[in-house]
């Protein structure tokens, strides 16, 4: 499977070869890489270079290194957690401004909701309605913190409804970290929460009638309107 590493860039070549084998499914999740001594011979490299390459692959989330007699380098199932954590840190650091976030959502979320509407199943709509019922209960008892968490979960689930892993990743990453913007710029109250509820009632109704264009227009207007409230352009 592996060949001798190019001596001009041994370390990077080891990383590239193993990564390529994982990404092309030649090494499936759960597969144990050959023993260290065998890898050294395959790549014709030193133990130090090999171990450093394996550490890089572990940091990328491609393998897990287990210690002990039954240990070794095990291929992991690729997931988005490291990417989500990086984006979360970027947002939490303040490098992503409110304007950046709103601009991105206004451009993207309308298309995302339109696609979700086209692909929504009756079970998807039922789940959204259950979430909306929870949000309405939070409104009734004036639990604004739980309301925001439910609202974020609804936006995230709309990403799931697209059946597109890229949209799912983006929507979850954004809405898992949007909380601080409401805390800083637009604390929830009864009036704002009711407006949010009414917008989602309209979105769900559009989805039920398979009117993707209407759902897209409603969510785009929703994002723009709440951005304007956060920036003081609207009361």
Buried (B, 14 or more C-beta within 10 A) or exposed (E): EBEEBBEEEBBEBBBBBBBEBBEEEEBEEEBBBBEBEEBBEBBEBEEEBBBBBBEBBBEBBBBEBEEEEEEBBBBBEEEBEEEBEEBBEEBEEEEBEBEEBBEBBBEBBBBBBBBBBEEBEEEBBEBBBEBBEBBBEBBEEEBBEBBBBBBBBBBBBBBBBBBBEEBBBBBBBBBBBBBEBBEEBBEBEEEBBEBBBEBBBBBBBBBBEEBBEBBBBBBBBBBBBBBEBBEEEEE
